[in-house]
Structures are given as C-alpha cells and as structure tokens.
Amino acid sequence: MLVTEVRRTFIGFILYISASVKGLLGQTNTICALQGSSVELHCSAENLTSNMKWYTVSWDEYEVIQTELSPDGNRVTYHKSEERYFTVTINDLGKSDENIYCCRENTDTPENCWSSGTKLNVADLQVKVIPTTEEQTVSLMCNTSCPLTENPAAYIWYKNREFLYQDWSPWYQQLVSSEEAVTYSCAIKGYEHLRAPEVSVDSVTSTCFTVTYAKGRMCSKQTSVDEPCSITYPKKVYVQKKRERGHVTLTCNTSCPLTDPQTAYRWYRNKHIYRYSVGQHLLVSSPTDGSSFSCAVKGLEDVHSDEVCAENKTCWSVNYVQRRICALEDSSVNISSEYSYPDNQQPKSKSWYKLKRTGREDAEELTEDATGRVVYQENQNQHILRIKNLKKNDSAQYTLRLQTDTGCKQSHFTPVTLIVTDLRVKFTPSAEVTEGQRVTLTCSTSCPLTDDTNYLWYMNSRPLTLPENQTKHLVLDPVSSQHAGKYSCAVKTHSISSSEETLSVKVIQISQLSLGKSVEITNAVRLTVVLLITCLFCLWLRKKTLISPTESNTVQTEQYINVSFKVMNPVTAAQREPAEQQEDTVQDLFGF
C-alpha cells in the first residue's frame, strides 16, 4: 500500500521490523521486509522456557519439515530476558530467508509451527514503468515486490546516478518520455545503499514502450538477475473470447506484438490468480458457473485487462475507468467503476472501501456524509465515488464491493490508486544564489500531473507574464538582484496555489565587477590598436612601392577604409542562446 504521510522521525539506518506470533491455530502472520535489511521476530508463546528455540518450517511433498534456526552470533542472533522476552534477529536479509518461523521447545507436530508461525517475505526494490494515457510518456513507481510492513520514511529518486529529490510518495513526480542515455533509480530513506537497479526508457509509442533494466528480477526470464535486459511492453491488454464446441478459448491480446518467446501471462478467475496457465491462451471447458476472467503480462501486472464473462451471459465483474489518479489537494476527484452481475442476482448494495496497509480485513467503508464530502453517484451500470476537498490522508487504494445474498463480490487485486499532492516551489541549484547564475524554479508535485497542465507563476503575489503554454519549470538565466523575491505557483484550472518561497540573490560588488571589466576592456583596446596600426603600416608600404607618386597622391584623396569592431558583452551573448525545450527562459520577464 502507498504511504500517506512522511514520518517526522527516522527509526535508524536499519529498517527495523517487528512481528508478533499470535499463536492462534490456523492464523499465520505475514510480514514483508526489504532485502538487505534486518528483521526481529517476537515469540509470544504463552509459556516461555529456557529450552525454547526458533525454527523454520517448509513443505516437502507430503510432509511438513521443521528445521532449527541456529544462532551464529552475527547474522542470526537470539535475545532472551527475564521479562518473558524471546526474539530472533536476522541481519542482511536475502531471498533465501523467505520462510515460516516459529518458536518452540521441540520438533513435535511441525504442523502447528506451520499454522501458527510468522511468514517472512523479503522484498527487492524495483523502478516500475507504467503506461499513461499520454501517447509519448510513461510514469515511474518505486515499487517493492511485497508491501513493506513498516512505512518507508521517504522515497529518494536519482537521475543518472545523481540525487534528484525525496518525497513521501513512491510515484515519480513527472511523466517521462524516452531520452537517450538517461537512467532513473530510487531508494528508501535510510537504505540509500540498496538502490533499485537503474532503468532507462528507450522508446514510447501509442501502443508499446521499451525499457532497459540494469539488472533485477525483471531480467530473470531474459538473461539473469545480475545482467541488463531490454523488454518491450504493451500499453493495453484485453481478453478476446472465441466460443467453440464444448469450450471457450480466451486469448490475452496486447496492443503491440510481443516477440519474446519467453513472455509469460497472468490469468485471473473471479479476481483470484489462476495458477494453471501462464500461456497467452486459456481453454475454459463448460463455463456454466458464471466465472469472470482477466489477464496481464507477467511483470507488468499493473496493466490489467478488463474482466470478461466466459459465457455470453452476464457475470459478476468490476472494472475501473482509471486505475491511477494524481489529484491536487483541496480539489475533487471522481473514481469511476463499471460493473455487471447475473440477470437473476441483482446486488443488494454497492459500497466503496479505502484499503489499509494491513490488508483486506481492515478496509474502511466510505459512506456518504451530511457535509457532502463523500458522494456516491449511480448511472446505469456505472458507479462513481466522488471525494471533495481532498487531503493528503486520502492517498490510498480504493475498491468497489458489490454485496449479494451469498456474500461480497469485489475487485481487490486491481484497486484504484489515488495520490493527493500539494504544490511546492523548488529552486535549483538552491534558494540562495549569486548574481549571474542560472536558476530553475519548479512547481513540484508528489505525483505526475498530465502534460497538458498549464501553470501560473507569481512573484511577490503578482502574476508573471509568460508564454501561453506555461510549464512547471521557470528559468532565470542569468539571475539578477531584481529577480530576488517571493515566488509561488498554481495550476490554471484550479484555484489552488503553493505557498510562497523566497529566492535570495547575492549581488557581486560593483568595485570588483568594474575593476575586472575595466582591465579586460583596456587590454582588448590595446591589442586592437596595435593590430590596426600594424595592418595600416603594412598596407601603406605595399602601395608606396607599387604606384607612382602622382597615383599615390590621388589615392590619398580617395575615401578612407572604415574599420570597425563590436565588443559583445558575454552576458548579452548568453542571452541570445536558444532556450531549453519545455522551459520558460525569463529575460525581459519583469520589464527591465
């Protein structure tokens, strides 16, 4: 799940994750820790004894195998105290540590360890590339292979291995187009040494996009996890249905042909993963139970097809118009869904839920309130959740559940992700600069707004006159003392603006500037005069030897050759350089 707030305090260089074993039969706790971090597991057995040990348990064909986890004093350590406290700490977590753990006195009845232990998942970090509705762009997400049990303190982004920014949101703040030799990476604060493998976007079209990964799990099917690979993904996935005698053939089609023979697919039946097929085609025999099916390309499960009914009749299905939404704080948002149901089983009710990190059982039902902040809207088979006056803590995942006589039909494997962002002005290289430098102002967000967003810029609460299509970047090149002041930005279509941020410009001392320029001008004039005199003298000697005295006198009465030169101020020359694409270069911006 996504983080809703940035922690104000960081819990240390090591991400410290705790889990308590509940000891209830049939209930297994699941925790997820970052690869390379440390985890501490607590034993909550009712009667702790000095003979207690930690075990891992695994399934070997037809029996459960329980194995002692021996401490080595370094990577695996036990901690005991008189206060009935018994834990095990595992450092430098790796994929091989994924297991079920329990604390016991003996190895009798290992099934109990299996059913009441703590399941540990180890997550690696990956920059996930996700298509957008924009034809030539994609979005980036700092993603873990399982939702971390502890909220990350912040996400850090890097471009070409250099620090870019940090934010509470795992969503990269801008849409990305294909750029040659540009790489992106991310890390979790406190784990900067465990960065995600670098990713570059090679090409983006209206149907496909190609990504190169430096290494990582995405390359496991192509080369190996330690070698780079390039993968082409579709922007859209859909299920095609073909009815044949006695069965139905479902095909997972993509918006562009995938030439890699090792491409695998994910099939879902009634919103649960269908583990019996990884091929592009799925044969459904005698589909009489009203099942719904959907699919995705393995490794790009975020691009999910709509659910379809295996039969021609209607079935239970829920699809979303948009699965990722970036919205401004204090604005309103519509989360739209389309649903279907069997003709003879009309849903009793329809409710939206806000999912929490701990899982489905702790989801919060959203109900319409008297203030009108949360509103349900119904239009035939379309159900819309409208949230007004958005706040940052509305950032979460949302799902629609259809209540029936037999239970709850829901779509929880592909919920809608909503990120609520404010606007902030950021200065690059900093908010304190020296006159003559280049300064870039950015109207920053925690998630990417669409490319057609128009921005408004203000200085000291006064609007700046800029070109018609204003971008989120404003460039002062060169910056002068007259540019110093308080800046803010806004989005043209919303009455929402950022707070003011101050730009301080240090003025170069006039005496130093005048002295430096006078020396340069004096030297330039001296050199020019010497060269001019030398050239004229040589020309006079040459003509004197070639013409007669009479001719010489005639020539001397002719018009003299005018020799002129222009000294160009380096600042003026810099101002004549073309502005960078997608940036508004401010020179005559303030009318001076």
HUCOR-V287611 format. One record per pair of residues at least 6 apart in sequence whose ideal C-beta (glycine too) atoms are under 7 Angstrom apart, sorted by the first residue. I is the first residue (numbers start at 1). J is the second residue. Records with the same first field share a line. If there is no record, write none. Layout:
BEGIN
I: J / J
END
This chain:
BEGIN
1: 147 / 355 / 356 / 357 / 397
2: 170 / 395 / 396 / 397 / 417 / 419
3: 151 / 152 / 168
4: 392 / 393 / 395 / 396
5: 168 / 392 / 393
6: 153 / 154 / 168
7: 151 / 153
10: 153 / 189 / 190
13: 190
14: 37 / 38
15: 33 / 34 / 37 / 150 / 190 / 191
16: 38 / 40
17: 31 / 33 / 39 / 40 / 149 / 150
18: 40 / 42
19: 29 / 31 / 41 / 42 / 118
20: 42 / 44
21: 29 / 42 / 43 / 44 / 102 / 103 / 116 / 117 / 118
22: 29 / 44
23: 44 / 45 / 46 / 116
24: 116
25: 115 / 116
26: 115
27: 116
28: 100 / 115 / 116 / 117 / 119
29: 118 / 119
30: 119 / 121
31: 118 / 120 / 149
32: 121 / 123 / 146 / 147 / 148 / 149
33: 39 / 93 / 120 / 122 / 123 / 149
34: 123 / 125 / 144 / 148 / 188 / 191 / 194
35: 93 / 94 / 95 / 122 / 123 / 124
36: 92 / 93 / 194
37: 93 / 191
38: 89 / 90 / 91 / 93
39: 90 / 93 / 120
40: 87 / 89
41: 87 / 88 / 101 / 118
42: 87
43: 52 / 86 / 87 / 103
45: 103
48: 84 / 86
49: 105
51: 105
52: 86 / 103 / 104 / 105
53: 68 / 103 / 104
54: 69 / 88 / 101 / 103
55: 66 / 67 / 68 / 69 / 102 / 104 / 113
56: 67 / 69 / 99 / 100 / 101
57: 64 / 65 / 66 / 100 / 102 / 110 / 113 / 114 / 117
58: 65 / 99
64: 110 / 111 / 114
65: 110
66: 107 / 110 / 113
69: 76 / 88
71: 77 / 78
75: 90 / 91 / 92
76: 88 / 90
77: 89
78: 88
79: 87 / 89
80: 86
86: 103
90: 97
93: 122
94: 122
95: 122
97: 120 / 122
98: 120 / 121 / 122
99: 120
100: 114 / 117 / 118 / 119
101: 117 / 118 / 120
102: 113 / 116 / 117
104: 113
121: 146
123: 144 / 145 / 146 / 148
124: 145 / 216 / 217
125: 142 / 144 / 186 / 188 / 194 / 196
126: 143 / 196 / 216 / 217 / 218
127: 140 / 142 / 184 / 185 / 186 / 196 / 199
128: 141 / 143 / 302
129: 138 / 140 / 199 / 201 / 209 / 211
130: 138 / 139 / 141 / 302 / 324
131: 138 / 209 / 235 / 303
132: 138 / 139 / 175
134: 175 / 450 / 451
135: 206
136: 177 / 204
137: 175 / 176 / 177 / 204 / 451
138: 176 / 201 / 204 / 209
139: 171 / 172 / 175 / 176 / 448
140: 172 / 176 / 184
141: 170 / 171
142: 155 / 170 / 186 / 196
143: 170
145: 217
147: 357
152: 188 / 189
153: 189 / 190
154: 166 / 167 / 168 / 189
155: 166 / 167 / 169 / 170 / 186 / 188
156: 166 / 186 / 187 / 189 / 192
157: 164 / 165 / 172 / 186
158: 164 / 184 / 185 / 186 / 195
159: 182 / 184
160: 182 / 183
166: 189
167: 173 / 446
168: 446
169: 419 / 446 / 447
171: 419 / 446 / 447 / 448
172: 448
173: 444 / 445 / 446 / 447 / 448
174: 448
175: 448 / 451
176: 201
177: 204
178: 201 / 202 / 203 / 204
179: 201
182: 200
183: 198 / 199 / 200
184: 198 / 199
185: 195 / 196 / 198 / 199
186: 195 / 196
187: 194 / 195 / 196
197: 213 / 214 / 215 / 216
198: 214
199: 211 / 213
200: 212
201: 209 / 211
202: 210 / 211 / 212 / 230
203: 209 / 210
207: 234 / 235 / 255 / 256
208: 232 / 233 / 234 / 235 / 255 / 256
209: 233 / 235
210: 230 / 232
211: 231 / 233
212: 228 / 230
213: 219 / 228 / 229
214: 228
215: 225 / 226 / 227 / 228
216: 225
217: 225
218: 231 / 299
219: 225 / 227 / 228 / 229
221: 262
222: 229 / 231
223: 229
232: 258
233: 297 / 300
234: 254 / 255 / 256 / 258 / 297 / 303
235: 255
236: 255
237: 252 / 254 / 295 / 296 / 297 / 303 / 304 / 305
238: 253 / 305 / 306
239: 250 / 252 / 293 / 294 / 295 / 305 / 308
240: 251 / 253
241: 248 / 250 / 308
242: 248 / 249
246: 285 / 286
247: 283 / 284 / 285
248: 284 / 287 / 310
249: 281 / 283
250: 282 / 284 / 293
251: 280 / 281
252: 265 / 280 / 295 / 305
254: 297
263: 297
264: 278 / 298
265: 278 / 279 / 280 / 295 / 297 / 298
266: 273 / 295 / 296 / 298 / 301
267: 274 / 277 / 282 / 293 / 295
268: 274 / 293 / 294 / 295 / 413
269: 291 / 293
270: 291 / 292
271: 411 / 412 / 413
278: 298
282: 293
284: 310
287: 310 / 311
290: 311 / 313 / 315 / 342
291: 310 / 315
292: 307 / 308 / 309 / 315 / 316 / 317
293: 307 / 308 / 310
294: 304 / 305 / 306 / 307
295: 305
296: 303 / 304 / 305
297: 303
304: 414
306: 319
307: 317 / 319
309: 315 / 317
313: 342
314: 340 / 341 / 342 / 343
315: 340 / 342
316: 341 / 342 / 402 / 409
317: 339 / 340
318: 337 / 339 / 400 / 402 / 410 / 411
319: 337 / 338
320: 336 / 337 / 416
321: 336 / 338
323: 414 / 416 / 417
324: 417
325: 333 / 335 / 416 / 418
326: 419 / 421 / 447 / 448 / 449
327: 333 / 390 / 418 / 420
328: 421 / 491 / 494 / 496
329: 390 / 391 / 392 / 420 / 421 / 422 / 496
330: 389 / 390 / 496
331: 390 / 494 / 496
332: 386 / 387 / 388 / 390
333: 387 / 390 / 418
334: 384 / 386
335: 384 / 385 / 398 / 416 / 418
336: 382 / 384
337: 382 / 383 / 400
338: 381 / 382
339: 381 / 383 / 400 / 402
340: 381
341: 347 / 402
345: 404
347: 402 / 403 / 404
348: 403 / 404 / 405
349: 403
350: 383 / 400 / 402
351: 365 / 401 / 403
352: 366 / 385 / 398 / 400
353: 363 / 364 / 365 / 366 / 398 / 399 / 401
354: 363 / 364 / 366 / 396 / 398
355: 363 / 396 / 397 / 399 / 415
356: 362 / 363 / 364
360: 412
366: 374 / 385
367: 374
368: 374 / 375 / 376
372: 388
373: 387 / 388 / 389
374: 387
375: 386
376: 385
377: 384 / 386
383: 400
385: 398
387: 394
390: 420
391: 420
392: 420
394: 418 / 420
395: 418 / 419 / 420
396: 418
397: 415 / 416 / 417
398: 415 / 416 / 418
399: 410 / 411 / 412 / 415
400: 411
401: 408 / 409 / 410
402: 409
419: 446 / 447
421: 445 / 446 / 447
423: 443 / 445 / 489 / 490 / 496 / 497 / 498
424: 444 / 498
425: 441 / 443 / 487 / 488 / 489 / 498 / 501
426: 442 / 444
427: 439 / 441 / 503
428: 440 / 442
431: 501 / 502 / 503 / 504
432: 504
433: 439 / 479 / 505
434: 506 / 508
435: 479 / 480 / 481 / 505 / 506 / 507 / 508
436: 478 / 508
437: 478 / 479
438: 475 / 477 / 478
439: 476 / 479 / 503
440: 473 / 475
441: 474 / 487
442: 472 / 473
443: 455 / 472 / 489 / 498
453: 491
454: 469 / 470 / 492
455: 470 / 471 / 472 / 489 / 490 / 491 / 492
456: 463 / 470 / 489 / 490 / 492
457: 464 / 466 / 470 / 474 / 487 / 489
458: 464 / 487 / 488
459: 485 / 487
460: 485 / 486
464: 589
466: 584
467: 584
470: 584
471: 582 / 583 / 584
473: 582 / 583 / 584
474: 584 / 586
475: 583 / 584 / 585 / 586
476: 483 / 586
477: 585
478: 571 / 574
479: 505
480: 505
481: 505 / 507
482: 590 / 592
483: 503 / 505
484: 503 / 504 / 505
485: 503
486: 500 / 501 / 502
487: 500 / 501 / 503
488: 497 / 498 / 499 / 500
489: 497 / 498
490: 496 / 497 / 498
524: 567
528: 565
532: 563
543: 555
544: 552
547: 555
575: 587
579: 585
END
